[in-house]
């Protein structure tokens, strides 16, 4: 189970504004963390993923990566996951994101 989240929901990242968006992403991160613990005995992997700063309507033209780069990275991440990774908050490039 992979959820596209955002680093904007990471409690380790201090920033201002967009309270509803940040809160919703923090909530989904916590849900995924709990699901990971509950579903691990069944062999089901659960991870939230930060897609990166993507050139979309929200990210804008100055964002770091394209939609295709983000999607390709997330697919590569998913294909490499194993049960030891469950409950980890990842970035699109496979690196681990701080909670």
C-alpha positions in Angstrom: 0.0 0.0 0.0 1.7 3.2 -1.2 0.2 6.6 -0.4 1.5 9.7 -2.2 2.1 12.1 0.7 4.3 15.1 1.0 7.3 16.3 3.0 4.9 19.1 4.0 3.3 16.6 6.4 6.6 15.7 8.1 6.7 16.9 11.7 10.5 17.2 11.4 10.1 19.9 8.8 9.3 23.4 10.1 7.4 25.7 7.8 4.5 28.1 7.6 1.1 28.3 5.9 -1.0 25.7 4.0 -2.3 24.4 7.3 -5.1 22.2 5.9 -2.8 20.6 3.3 0.0 20.0 5.8 -2.4 18.6 8.4 -4.0 16.2 5.9 -0.5 14.9 4.9 0.6 14.5 8.5 -2.6 12.5 9.2 -2.1 10.2 6.2 1.5 9.6 7.2 0.3 8.5 10.7 -2.4 6.3 9.2 0.2 4.6 7.0 2.6 4.1 10.0 -0.2 2.4 11.9 -1.3 0.3 8.9 2.3 -0.8 8.4 2.4 -2.2 11.9 -1.0 -3.9 11.6 -0.5 -5.4 8.2 3.1 -6.5 8.5 2.1 -9.9 9.9 0.1 -10.5 6.7 3.1 -9.6 4.6 1.6 -6.3 3.3 4.0 -3.3 2.9 2.7 0.1 3.7 4.7 3.3 3.0 4.0 7.0 2.4 6.0 8.6 -0.4 7.0 12.2 -0.9 6.8 12.7 -4.7 9.4 15.5 -4.7 8.9 19.1 -5.8 7.2 18.4 -9.1 6.5 20.7 -12.0 2.7 20.7 -11.7 0.0 23.3 -11.1 0.9 23.2 -7.4 4.7 22.9 -7.7 5.0 25.5 -10.4 7.5 25.8 -13.3 10.5 26.3 -11.0 10.0 22.9 -9.3 13.0 20.4 -9.4 11.6 17.5 -11.3 9.1 16.6 -14.0 6.0 14.4 -13.4 7.7 11.7 -15.4 10.8 11.7 -13.3 8.7 11.6 -10.1 6.6 8.7 -11.4 9.5 6.7 -12.7 11.3 7.1 -9.3 8.2 6.0 -7.4 7.7 3.0 -9.6 11.4 2.0 -9.1 11.0 2.5 -5.4 7.9 0.3 -5.3 9.5 -2.5 -7.3 12.4 -2.6 -4.9 10.4 -2.7 -1.6 10.5 -5.6 0.8 8.7 -6.2 4.1 11.7 -4.7 6.0 10.8 -1.3 4.5 7.2 -1.3 5.7 6.4 1.8 7.7 9.2 3.9 6.2 8.5 7.4 4.9 10.3 7.5 1.5 11.1 10.2 -1.1 10.4 9.5 -4.7 14.1 8.8 -5.4 14.2 5.9 -2.8 15.9 7.8 0.0 14.3 7.8 3.4 12.5 10.9 4.6 12.5 12.0 8.2 9.2 11.7 9.9 
